[in-house]
Structures are given as structure tokens and as C-alpha cells.
Amino acid sequence: MGTQDVLSVHQAAPEALLIGSHMEAVNHFAVSRADLRAFARANGFADKLPGDGETVIV
């Protein structure tokens, strides 16, 4: 998924918590963690994207 795909998911389910995984594996390296974080901030959903090392309890 690229950043626009993530934005589409957020728009379709704005209350959903989005968890990025396998971000920097060789075959997934289209978007870095830093790029995704910056994109989420710029598009107003950084609060729906936990940071590295955060624990998510649902």
C-alpha cells in the first residue's frame, strides 16, 4: 500500500486505528515509516497511526 491507499482506508473508516507493519522490509519499501508518519500528520490522521514501539490495547 502506498500513502494514497492508506488515506483511502482512513477516509473509508475514519475511526479505525491504522497499524503499519513490515514497513522497511525490502519488498515493501515503497513508503518508509517516516514518510507515512509525515503523510498522516499532513492529512490529519496521525492520531490514528501508532508510532514505533507503542503498545496498542483494544
C-alpha positions in Angstrom: 0.0 0.0 0.0 1.2 3.5 -0.8 0.2 6.7 1.1 -2.9 7.3 -1.0 -4.1 3.7 -0.2 -3.7 4.4 3.5 -5.6 7.7 3.1 -8.4 5.9 1.3 -8.6 3.4 4.2 -8.7 6.2 6.7 -11.4 8.0 4.7 -13.5 4.8 4.5 -13.1 4.0 8.2 -12.1 7.3 10.0 -12.4 5.8 13.5 -10.2 2.8 12.7 -6.7 2.5 14.2 -4.2 2.1 11.3 -1.2 -0.1 12.1 1.7 0.0 9.7 3.8 -3.2 9.7 6.6 -4.6 7.6 7.4 -1.0 6.6 11.0 -1.4 5.8 11.3 -4.9 4.5 13.0 -5.0 1.2 9.9 -6.0 -0.8 7.6 -3.4 1.0 9.9 -0.4 0.9 7.7 1.9 -1.2 6.9 4.0 1.8 9.2 4.5 4.9 7.8 4.8 8.4 8.9 8.4 8.5 7.2 9.1 5.2 4.0 7.5 6.4 4.1 9.4 9.7 4.6 12.7 7.8 1.8 11.9 5.4 -0.5 11.1 8.3 0.3 14.4 10.0 -0.2 16.4 6.8 -3.6 14.7 6.2 -4.9 14.9 9.7 -4.9 11.3 10.9 -1.6 10.9 12.7 -3.6 10.2 15.9 -4.9 7.0 14.2 -1.4 5.7 13.4 0.6 4.4 16.5 4.3 5.2 16.5 7.1 2.7 16.6 7.3 0.9 19.9 3.8 2.0 21.1 1.6 -0.7 22.7 -1.9 -0.8 21.4 -4.6 -2.1 23.7 -8.1 -2.6 22.3 
